[in-house]
Amino acid sequence: MDNKISELANEEGVVDARLDLDRARRCGFPEVVFALGKTAEQVARIGADLFARSGVLLVTRVEPEQYTALAAVVPEAVYHEQPRLVVACREDAAVSDSIGHIVVATGGTADFPIAEEAALTAEVHGARVTRLYDVGVAGVHRALAHTELLRDARVIIAVAGMEGALPTLIAGLVDVPIIAVPTSVGYGASYEGIAPLLTMLNSCAGGISVVNIDNGFGAAVVATRINSPSWEH
């Protein structure tokens, strides 16, 4: 295996980032930057190096001041404020092909930021995404009205807070994989997403996998790999 690494140093000369330049060859997409906990200068320095090498950049959990620093060195960077995501793509940058489409469904409008993190991540990975928002179980007819669309998907990302029942409802309607994303939306007893997480883990329906609370990014990566032509071989 090629062990290609780019070492980046801060202003004091201390190496504080070692970028995995072989990620795209091994995994199909360049390294993604997790901005939470990083300084604006670190996000800008890391993002500029990755974008210069691959022409594709995805940065998650970005704060406005981090984006400002990044945009100064990567003018192509676009900030999506609610999901706190930065995307930059050169026209000549290659992305993975997809063989179907991914449906991203939410229980409510409040789940939108996490759903958009998933949808945008999947799109940057080359997937065709259909958004189906605010179709939670409190008005079950809203999801049932889109049964054919759900059945046409190759994989479904179901994003929900509160009691987190949406993935179970959808799983009873389709024969495709469902990736459940619990969100931290809810009242006190939801314990910032633990209640929907436990609901999804204890679902009586088959075909559901569960990612961590508010992890739209992780769900999208799994979904795009399921949606990849390499799974056909």
MIGUBA-388764 format. One record per residue (C-alpha): residue in one letter; x, y, z. Coordinates in steps of 0.5 Angstrom, whole numbers, padded with zeros to 4 digits, always signed. Layout:
REM MIGUBA-388764
aXYZ;...
END
This chain:
REM MIGUBA-388764
m+0000+0000+0000;d+0002+0007-0002;n+0004+0011+0005;k+0003+0018+0002;i+0003+0023+0007;s+0003+0031+0007;e+0006+0034+0014;l+0003+0041+0015;a+0006+0045+0020;n+0003+0051+0024;e+0007+0058+0025;e+0011+0055+0030;g+0014+0050+0026;v+0010+0044+0030;v+0007+0039+0025;d+0000+0039+0027;a-0003+0035+0021;r-0001+0029+0017;l-0006+0029+0011;d-0007+0022+0008;l-0006+0023+0001;d-0008+0016-0001;r-0015+0016+0001;a-0018+0017-0005;r-0015+0011-0009;r-0016+0006-0003;c-0023+0009-0001;g-0026+0013-0007;f-0026+0020-0004;p-0020+0024-0001;e-0020+0025+0006;v-0025+0030+0009;v-0024+0035+0014;f-0027+0035+0021;a-0027+0042+0023;l-0030+0042+0030;g-0024+0043+0035;k-0019+0046+0030;t-0017+0053+0029;a-0019+0057+0023;e-0012+0057+0021;q-0012+0050+0021;v-0018+0049+0017;a-0015+0054+0012;r-0009+0051+0012;i-0011+0043+0011;g-0017+0045+0007;a-0012+0049+0002;d-0007+0043+0001;l-0013+0038+0000;f-0016+0042-0005;a-0010+0044-0009;r-0008+0036-0009;s-0015+0033-0011;g-0020+0039-0013;v-0025+0036-0009;l-0026+0039-0001;l-0031+0037+0004;v-0031+0040+0011;t-0036+0038+0016;r-0038+0042+0023;v-0035+0049+0020;e-0036+0055+0024;p-0037+0062+0020;e-0030+0064+0022;q-0027+0058+0020;y-0030+0059+0013;t-0028+0066+0013;a-0021+0063+0013;l-0022+0058+0009;a-0025+0062+0003;a-0019+0066+0003;v-0015+0061+0001;v-0020+0057-0003;p-0025+0062-0007;e-0029+0056-0010;a-0031+0054-0003;v-0039+0054-0001;y-0041+0055+0006;h-0048+0051+0007;e-0050+0055+0014;q-0055+0050+0017;p-0051+0043+0016;r-0045+0047+0017;l-0041+0044+0011;v-0036+0047+0006;v-0036+0044-0001;a-0031+0046-0006;c-0030+0042-0013;r-0026+0044-0019;e-0030+0042-0026;d-0025+0037-0028;a-0025+0033-0021;a-0027+0026-0022;v-0032+0024-0017;s-0035+0017-0016;d-0041+0014-0021;s-0047+0012-0018;i-0052+0007-0020;g-0059+0009-0017;h-0061+0014-0013;i-0061+0015-0005;v-0067+0018-0002;v-0066+0022+0005;a-0072+0023+0009;t-0073+0026+0015;g-0078+0026+0021;g-0079+0033+0021;t-0077+0040+0019;a-0072+0041+0025;d-0068+0035+0023;f-0066+0039+0016;p-0059+0040+0018;i-0057+0033+0019;a-0061+0031+0013;e-0057+0036+0009;e-0051+0034+0012;a-0052+0027+0009;a-0055+0029+0002;l-0050+0034+0001;t-0044+0029+0003;a-0047+0024-0002;e-0048+0029-0008;v-0041+0031-0007;h-0039+0023-0007;g-0042+0023-0014;a-0049+0020-0012;r-0056+0022-0014;v-0060+0025-0008;t-0068+0025-0007;r-0070+0029-0001;l-0076+0027+0002;y-0077+0032+0008;d-0082+0032+0014;v-0085+0026+0013;g-0085+0023+0020;v-0090+0018+0024;a-0094+0024+0027;g-0097+0024+0020;v-0096+0018+0017;h-0100+0019+0011;r-0094+0024+0009;a-0089+0018+0008;l-0094+0013+0005;a-0096+0018+0000;h-0089+0017-0003;t-0088+0009-0002;e-0086+0008-0010;l-0081+0013-0009;l-0078+0010-0003;r-0078+0003-0006;d-0075+0006-0012;a-0069+0008-0008;r-0062+0004-0008;v-0061+0006-0001;i-0065+0010+0004;i-0062+0015+0010;a-0068+0016+0015;v-0066+0022+0019;a-0071+0023+0026;g-0071+0026+0033;m-0076+0025+0038;e-0078+0018+0039;g-0074+0016+0032;a-0080+0011+0029;l-0079+0014+0022;p-0074+0008+0020;t-0078+0003+0022;l-0084+0005+0019;i-0080+0006+0012;a-0077-0001+0013;g-0084-0004+0013;l-0085-0001+0006;v-0079-0003+0002;d-0074-0008+0001;v-0068-0004+0000;p-0062-0002+0006;i-0064+0003+0011;i-0059+0007+0015;a-0062+0011+0021;v-0059+0017+0023;p-0062+0019+0030;t-0062+0027+0032;s-0061+0031+0038;v-0068+0034+0036;g-0073+0033+0042;y-0075+0035+0049;g-0072+0033+0055;a-0073+0026+0056;s-0070+0025+0049;y-0063+0026+0052;e-0060+0030+0046;g-0061+0024+0041;i-0061+0018+0046;a-0068+0016+0046;p-0069+0016+0038;l-0062+0012+0038;l-0065+0007+0042;t-0071+0006+0039;m-0067+0005+0032;l-0063+0000+0035;n-0069-0004+0038;s-0073-0003+0032;c-0077-0010+0030;a-0076-0009+0023;g-0071-0012+0019;g-0066-0008+0014;i-0064-0002+0019;s-0057+0000+0020;v-0056+0005+0025;v-0050+0011+0026;n-0049+0015+0031;i-0053+0021+0034;d-0053+0027+0029;n-0048+0023+0024;g-0051+0025+0017;f-0044+0025+0014;g-0043+0018+0016;a-0049+0015+0014;a-0048+0018+0007;v-0041+0015+0006;v-0044+0008+0008;a-0050+0010+0003;t-0045+0012-0003;r-0041+0006-0002;i-0048+0001-0003;n-0050+0006-0009;s-0043+0005-0012;p-0042+0000-0018;s-0037-0004-0015;w-0042-0007-0011;e-0045-0010-0017;h-0039-0014-0018;
END
